[in-house]
């Protein structure tokens, strides 16, 4: 075997932002099957994502205009332009 074949690919790192009180524990459990998951509240979405993040998953209640606006303002910045996103509604 070559050295390349022996290397394991690094695990994905995802950011799960939730406005739910349980911080979307069921969703976090599912996502852990594909990578490492950092869970935060939607209010804690950083201004700039960490360099080693593969993407962001947002679990949000659309009935909360404040949450929607907060997430929209954070994720439409240049820092998140290339970041893959998945919204769970």
MMTF fields as JSON, N, C-alpha, C and O atoms, coordinates in Angstrom:
{
  "mmtfVersion": "1.0.0",
  "mmtfProducer": "UNKNOWN",
  "numBonds": 355,
  "numAtoms": 356,
  "numGroups": 89,
  "numChains": 1,
  "numModels": 1,
  "chainsPerModel": [1],
  "groupsPerChain": [89],
  "chainIdList": ["A"],
  "bondAtomList": [4, 2, 8, 6, 12, 10, 16, 14, 20, 18, 24, 22, 28, 26, 32, 30, 36, 34, 40, 38, 44, 42, 48, 46, 52, 50, 56, 54, 60, 58, 64, 62, 68, 66, 72, 70, 76, 74, 80, 78, 84, 82, 88, 86, 92, 90, 96, 94, 100, 98, 104, 102, 108, 106, 112, 110, 116, 114, 120, 118, 124, 122, 128, 126, 132, 130, 136, 134, 140, 138, 144, 142, 148, 146, 152, 150, 156, 154, 160, 158, 164, 162, 168, 166, 172, 170, 176, 174, 180, 178, 184, 182, 188, 186, 192, 190, 196, 194, 200, 198, 204, 202, 208, 206, 212, 210, 216, 214, 220, 218, 224, 222, 228, 226, 232, 230, 236, 234, 240, 238, 244, 242, 248, 246, 252, 250, 256, 254, 260, 258, 264, 262, 268, 266, 272, 270, 276, 274, 280, 278, 284, 282, 288, 286, 292, 290, 296, 294, 300, 298, 304, 302, 308, 306, 312, 310, 316, 314, 320, 318, 324, 322, 328, 326, 332, 330, 336, 334, 340, 338, 344, 342, 348, 346, 352, 350],
  "bondOrderList": [1, 1, 1, 1, 1, 1, 1, 1, 1, 1, 1, 1, 1, 1, 1, 1, 1, 1, 1, 1, 1, 1, 1, 1, 1, 1, 1, 1, 1, 1, 1, 1, 1, 1, 1, 1, 1, 1, 1, 1, 1, 1, 1, 1, 1, 1, 1, 1, 1, 1, 1, 1, 1, 1, 1, 1, 1, 1, 1, 1, 1, 1, 1, 1, 1, 1, 1, 1, 1, 1, 1, 1, 1, 1, 1, 1, 1, 1, 1, 1, 1, 1, 1, 1, 1, 1, 1, 1],
  "groupList": [{"groupName": "UNK", "atomNameList": ["N", "CA", "C", "O"], "elementList": ["N", "C", "C", "O"], "formalChargeList": [0, 0, 0, 0], "bondAtomList": [1, 0, 2, 1, 3, 2], "bondOrderList": [1, 1, 2], "singleLetterCode": "X", "chemCompType": "L-PEPTIDE LINKING"}],
  "groupTypeList": [0, 0, 0, 0, 0, 0, 0, 0, 0, 0, 0, 0, 0, 0, 0, 0, 0, 0, 0, 0, 0, 0, 0, 0, 0, 0, 0, 0, 0, 0, 0, 0, 0, 0, 0, 0, 0, 0, 0, 0, 0, 0, 0, 0, 0, 0, 0, 0, 0, 0, 0, 0, 0, 0, 0, 0, 0, 0, 0, 0, 0, 0, 0, 0, 0, 0, 0, 0, 0, 0, 0, 0, 0, 0, 0, 0, 0, 0, 0, 0, 0, 0, 0, 0, 0, 0, 0, 0, 0],
  "groupIdList": [1, 2, 3, 4, 5, 6, 7, 8, 9, 10, 11, 12, 13, 14, 15, 16, 17, 18, 19, 20, 21, 22, 23, 24, 25, 26, 27, 28, 29, 30, 31, 32, 33, 34, 35, 36, 37, 38, 39, 40, 41, 42, 43, 44, 45, 46, 47, 48, 49, 50, 51, 52, 53, 54, 55, 56, 57, 58, 59, 60, 61, 62, 63, 64, 65, 66, 67, 68, 69, 70, 71, 72, 73, 74, 75, 76, 77, 78, 79, 80, 81, 82, 83, 84, 85, 86, 87, 88, 89],
  "secStructList": [7, 7, 2, 2, 2, 2, 7, 7, 7, 7, 7, 3, 3, 3, 3, 3, 3, 3, 7, 1, 6, 6, 6, 6, 2, 2, 2, 2, 2, 2, 2, 6, 6, 6, 3, 3, 3, 3, 3, 3, 3, 4, 4, 4, 7, 7, 1, 1, 7, 7, 6, 6, 7, 7, 3, 3, 3, 3, 3, 7, 7, 6, 6, 7, 2, 2, 2, 2, 2, 2, 2, 2, 2, 2, 2, 6, 1, 4, 4, 4, 6, 6, 7, 3, 3, 3, 3, 3, 7],
  "xCoordList": [0.83, 0.0, 0.867, 1.966, 0.376, 1.12, 0.798, -0.164, 1.624, 1.399, 0.055, -0.609, -0.336, -1.599, -2.779, -3.75, -2.701, -3.79, -3.931, -5.023, -2.836, -2.877, -3.411, -3.778, -3.458, -3.944, -5.459, -6.158, -5.953, -7.399, -7.774, -7.035, -8.927, -9.348, -9.813, -10.411, -9.533, -9.93, -11.454, -12.166, -11.928, -13.362, -13.902, -13.251, -15.078, -15.713, -16.045, -16.305, -16.03, -16.437, -17.579, -17.432, -18.719, -19.909, -20.295, -20.039, -20.906, -21.448, -22.965, -23.565, -23.582, -25.037, -25.525, -25.24, -26.259, -26.82, -28.322, -29.013, -28.814, -30.213, -30.844, -30.189, -32.13, -32.857, -33.789, -34.663, -33.6, -34.395, -33.714, -32.486, -34.495, -33.974, -33.124, -32.172, -33.459, -32.669, -31.448, -30.737, -31.214, -30.096, -30.077, -29.013, -31.261, -31.414, -30.606, -29.884, -30.726, -29.916, -30.087, -29.113, -31.292, -31.52, -30.795, -30.16, -30.892, -30.209, -28.692, -27.986, -28.201, -26.758, -26.285, -25.214, -27.073, -26.722, -26.619, -25.688, -27.554, -27.541, -26.321, -25.647, -26.045, -24.911, -23.573, -22.621, -23.492, -22.232, -21.848, -20.71, -22.772, -22.434, -21.571, -20.939, -21.538, -20.73, -19.58, -18.745, -19.534, -18.438, -18.573, -19.488, -17.633, -17.667, -18.662, -18.755, -19.407, -20.456, -20.26, -20.196, -20.167, -20.166, -21.561, -22.02, -22.246, -23.609, -23.625, -23.067, -24.282, -24.403, -25.817, -26.576, -26.166, -27.461, -27.303, -26.192, -28.413, -28.343, -27.768, -27.141, -27.98, -27.441, -25.917, -25.277, -25.338, -23.879, -23.143, -21.939, -23.837, -23.149, -22.039, -22.3, -20.799, -19.689, -19.724, -20.298, -19.105, -19.017, -18.248, -18.545, -17.26, -16.433, -16.321, -15.968, -16.618, -16.53, -15.082, -14.177, -14.876, -13.533, -13.089, -13.912, -11.794, -11.25, -11.485, -11.551, -11.613, -11.734, -13.183, -13.418, -14.146, -15.547, -15.86, -15.439, -16.603, -17.046, -18.371, -18.69, -19.151, -20.445, -21.191, -20.758, -22.324, -23.164, -24.577, -25.122, -25.154, -26.525, -27.297, -26.897, -28.402, -29.192, -30.565, -31.299, -30.911, -32.229, -32.984, -32.688, -33.961, -34.584, -36.107, -36.659, -36.764, -38.208, -38.565, -38.248, -39.224, -39.56, -40.63, -40.875, -41.268, -42.269, -41.638, -42.339, -40.328, -39.629, -38.898, -37.783, -39.515, -38.879, -37.512, -36.612, -37.364, -36.074, -34.968, -33.87, -35.264, -34.274, -33.925, -32.756, -34.952, -34.724, -33.839, -32.891, -34.131, -33.35, -31.925, -30.987, -31.75, -30.419, -29.567, -28.423, -30.124, -29.393, -29.117, -28.017, -30.105, -29.933, -28.781, -27.936, -28.756, -27.703, -26.314, -25.35, -26.213, -24.904, -24.418, -23.254, -25.308, -24.881, -24.786, -24.285, -25.242, -25.116, -23.846, -23.647, -23.003, -21.745, -20.746, -20.91, -19.741, -18.692, -18.007, -17.614, -17.864, -17.181, -17.884, -17.233, -19.185, -19.944, -20.305, -21.015, -19.835, -20.215, -19.951, -20.807, -18.805, -18.433, -18.813, -18.58, -19.387, -19.709, -20.983, -22.038, -20.901, -22.127, -23.076, -22.637, -24.385, -25.397, -26.557, -26.918, -27.121, -28.32, -29.264, -28.901, -30.473, -31.462, -32.507, -33.082, -32.745, -33.761, -34.873, -34.66, -36.046, -37.143, -38.204, -39.206],
  "yCoordList": [-1.191, 0.0, 1.245, 1.255, 2.258, 3.513, 4.316, 4.032, 5.325, 6.186, 6.91, 7.167, 7.232, 7.919, 7.029, 7.513, 5.755, 4.839, 4.642, 4.338, 4.812, 4.626, 5.839, 5.732, 6.968, 8.181, 8.138, 7.716, 8.57, 8.689, 10.14, 11.056, 10.33, 11.703, 12.32, 11.644, 13.603, 14.259, 14.283, 14.361, 14.217, 14.243, 15.648, 16.639, 15.726, 17.026, 17.656, 16.962, 18.966, 19.701, 20.62, 21.453, 20.46, 21.229, 22.101, 21.758, 23.218, 24.1, 23.977, 24.227, 23.592, 23.497, 24.652, 24.714, 25.564, 26.714, 26.493, 26.229, 26.601, 26.305, 27.378, 27.951, 27.643, 28.541, 27.741, 28.308, 26.419, 25.548, 25.384, 25.378, 25.253, 25.116, 23.881, 23.905, 22.793, 21.568, 21.555, 20.554, 22.671, 22.823, 21.731, 21.32, 21.271, 20.314, 19.04, 18.585, 18.474, 17.317, 16.129, 15.436, 15.884, 14.773, 15.022, 14.12, 16.233, 16.589, 16.513, 16.035, 16.976, 16.907, 15.46, 15.153, 14.58, 13.156, 12.591, 11.845, 12.938, 12.469, 13.016, 12.282, 14.289, 14.908, 14.322, 14.294, 13.858, 13.272, 12.005, 11.547, 11.437, 10.256, 10.626, 9.754, 11.913, 12.337, 13.267, 13.598, 13.684, 14.576, 15.063, 14.688, 15.909, 16.543, 17.692, 18.389, 17.891, 18.908, 19.825, 19.364, 21.112, 22.127, 22.726, 23.24, 22.669, 23.171, 24.488, 24.601, 25.481, 26.806, 27.321, 26.756, 28.383, 29.023, 29.916, 30.305, 30.229, 31.095, 32.466, 33.118, 32.898, 34.189, 34.168, 35.22, 32.968, 32.842, 32.587, 32.332, 32.652, 32.458, 33.499, 34.698, 33.047, 34.01, 34.906, 34.551, 36.058, 36.987, 36.358, 36.616, 35.534, 34.876, 33.404, 33.088, 32.49, 31.069, 30.61, 31.186, 29.581, 29.001, 28.435, 27.985, 28.461, 27.996, 26.509, 26.075, 25.726, 24.283, 23.788, 22.582, 24.684, 24.272, 23.83, 24.468, 22.733, 22.255, 22.87, 22.943, 23.317, 23.91, 24.255, 23.937, 24.915, 25.308, 24.776, 24.867, 24.222, 23.744, 24.637, 24.812, 25.199, 26.106, 25.489, 25.252, 25.23, 24.719, 25.896, 26.33, 26.404, 27.665, 27.588, 26.906, 28.298, 28.427, 29.665, 30.793, 29.434, 30.552, 31.478, 32.549, 31.083, 31.938, 33.01, 33.848, 32.981, 33.989, 34.946, 34.655, 36.088, 37.036, 37.506, 37.775, 37.603, 38.042, 37.032, 37.415, 35.742, 34.701, 34.685, 34.592, 34.776, 34.771, 35.942, 35.762, 37.117, 38.303, 38.198, 38.576, 37.691, 37.525, 36.59, 36.908, 35.44, 34.472, 35.048, 34.902, 35.693, 36.299, 37.308, 37.301, 38.165, 39.181, 38.57, 39.054, 37.514, 36.873, 36.164, 36.295, 35.414, 34.539, 35.214, 34.609, 36.42, 37.074, 37.92, 38.609, 37.869, 38.611, 37.907, 36.732, 38.621, 38.083, 36.862, 35.938, 36.855, 35.759, 34.418, 33.374, 34.427, 33.188, 32.913, 31.949, 33.733, 33.606, 32.199, 31.648, 31.624, 30.315, 29.142, 27.988, 29.422, 28.382, 27.624, 28.241, 26.284, 25.519, 25.635, 25.631, 25.737, 25.914, 24.952, 24.641, 24.496, 23.683, 24.242, 24.38, 24.564, 25.114, 24.045, 23.459, 23.799, 22.857, 23.702, 24.429, 23.601, 24.469, 23.694, 24.271],
  "zCoordList": [0.0, 0.0, 0.0, 0.556, -0.611, -0.63, 0.618, 1.333, 0.862, 2.025, 1.905, 2.909, 0.686, 0.467, 0.865, 1.447, 0.561, 0.89, 2.39, 2.87, 3.145, 4.586, 5.332, 6.502, 4.684, 5.348, 5.476, 4.555, 6.609, 6.767, 6.533, 6.893, 5.928, 5.679, 6.997, 7.834, 7.168, 8.414, 8.534, 7.533, 9.739, 10.001, 9.748, 10.08, 9.167, 8.955, 10.299, 11.282, 10.322, 11.512, 11.107, 10.213, 11.775, 11.463, 12.643, 13.798, 12.343, 13.367, 13.295, 12.25, 14.411, 14.496, 15.352, 16.548, 14.737, 15.448, 15.587, 14.603, 16.803, 17.065, 17.94, 18.81, 17.697, 18.594, 19.498, 20.155, 19.531, 20.392, 21.748, 21.833, 22.787, 24.144, 24.354, 25.134, 23.661, 23.818, 22.893, 22.808, 22.204, 21.28, 20.204, 19.742, 19.817, 18.722, 18.958, 18.07, 20.136, 20.52, 19.576, 19.284, 19.1, 18.168, 16.846, 16.3, 16.342, 15.102, 15.279, 14.391, 16.403, 16.679, 16.682, 16.159, 17.263, 17.294, 15.883, 15.578, 15.033, 13.648, 12.904, 12.182, 13.083, 12.387, 12.834, 12.054, 14.073, 14.559, 13.809, 13.914, 13.061, 12.264, 11.057, 10.459, 10.693, 9.549, 9.931, 9.089, 11.182, 11.575, 12.999, 13.732, 13.363, 14.675, 14.619, 13.609, 15.703, 15.719, 16.92, 18.06, 16.659, 17.71, 17.721, 16.701, 18.865, 18.969, 19.739, 20.83, 19.136, 19.753, 19.537, 18.75, 20.228, 19.963, 18.73, 18.37, 18.101, 16.919, 17.283, 16.448, 18.514, 18.954, 19.062, 19.061, 19.155, 19.308, 17.995, 18.009, 16.869, 15.582, 15.488, 15.592, 15.29, 15.268, 14.032, 13.003, 14.156, 13.024, 11.867, 10.7, 12.199, 11.188, 11.565, 12.701, 10.629, 10.95, 11.088, 10.483, 11.879, 12.022, 10.678, 9.881, 10.435, 9.161, 8.911, 7.761, 9.987, 9.81, 9.754, 9.829, 9.627, 9.512, 8.088, 7.123, 7.968, 6.66, 6.254, 5.067, 7.248, 6.946, 8.216, 9.323, 8.029, 9.157, 8.929, 7.829, 9.986, 9.979, 10.941, 12.092, 10.468, 11.298, 11.509, 10.55, 12.768, 13.136, 13.746, 14.86, 13.003, 13.389, 13.293, 12.43, 14.193, 14.195, 13.364, 13.741, 12.239, 11.354, 11.924, 11.369, 13.019, 13.643, 14.523, 15.09, 14.632, 15.423, 14.49, 14.058, 14.174, 13.267, 13.768, 12.972, 15.082, 15.643, 15.323, 14.921, 15.501, 15.198, 13.723, 13.348, 12.89, 11.444, 11.034, 10.27, 11.523, 11.172, 11.679, 10.976, 12.889, 13.461, 12.608, 12.283, 12.246, 11.424, 10.038, 9.507, 9.465, 8.137, 8.144, 7.249, 9.149, 9.223, 9.377, 8.785, 10.167, 10.371, 9.114, 8.735, 8.466, 7.376, 6.016, 5.068, 5.899, 4.59, 4.471, 3.47, 5.476, 5.421, 4.505, 4.177, 4.111, 3.243, 3.871, 3.158, 5.185, 5.877, 5.661, 5.704, 5.431, 5.241, 3.783, 3.497, 2.871, 1.457, 0.896, 0.205, 1.177, 0.626, 1.529, 1.17, 2.684, 3.666, 3.263, 3.117, 3.08, 2.829, 4.024, 5.175, 3.742, 4.793, 4.553, 3.418, 5.662, 5.628, 6.67, 7.839, 6.249, 7.181, 7.47, 6.553, 8.751, 9.2, 9.798, 10.768, 9.222, 9.632, 10.388, 10.811]
}
